[in-house]
Amino acid sequence: MHPITALQTEYSLWGRHVEDEILPTVRELGIGFVPYSPLGRGFLTGAITKPGDLGSGDARSHRYPRFAGEAFDKNQVLVARVRVIAERRGVSAGQMALAWVLAKGEDLVPIPGTKRRKYLEENAAAALIHLTPDEVKELEAAVPQQEIVGDRYAAASMKAIDR
């Protein structure tokens, strides 16, 4: 028998479904937590401002409902709020979103994906941003879960994923 040493699942300002049961359970059991997509698949960086920013071969536009149609536009409002908070601190929206994940516990080891060195360095610099408890609350209020439009995955993909 081998103990579970880490759980990897999605966690970001845009997806806080793990906070009520999963995160407390892994902490109680001493299991590490590795949040993937801490930047909301890039949406929380603010770099994706219109559907055309996603190339024709980019799976996000059809695999993730939050990136499509009316949901895209409504979710942009949330990103704009993060951007305002980030600008006040002199950092990028992506850094602020990543700093939020890091502020949720020293036991979290997020894995933001990137294809460019520039973003790798920007993501690493987020570790130097220390948010106050008030800033954490402000970010959570800026991206309330009930205002996020669209499922995390398309219906066909949801068969294998528990929301």
Secondary structure, 3 states (H helix, E strand, C coil): CCCCCEEEEECECCECCCCCCHHHHHHHHCCEEEEECCCCCCHHHCCCCCHHHCCCCCCHHHHCHHHCHHHHHHHHHHHHHHHHHHHHHCCCHHHHHHHHHHHCCCCECCECCCCCHHHHHHHHHHHHCCCCHHHHHHHHHHCCHHHCCCCCCCHHHHCCCCC
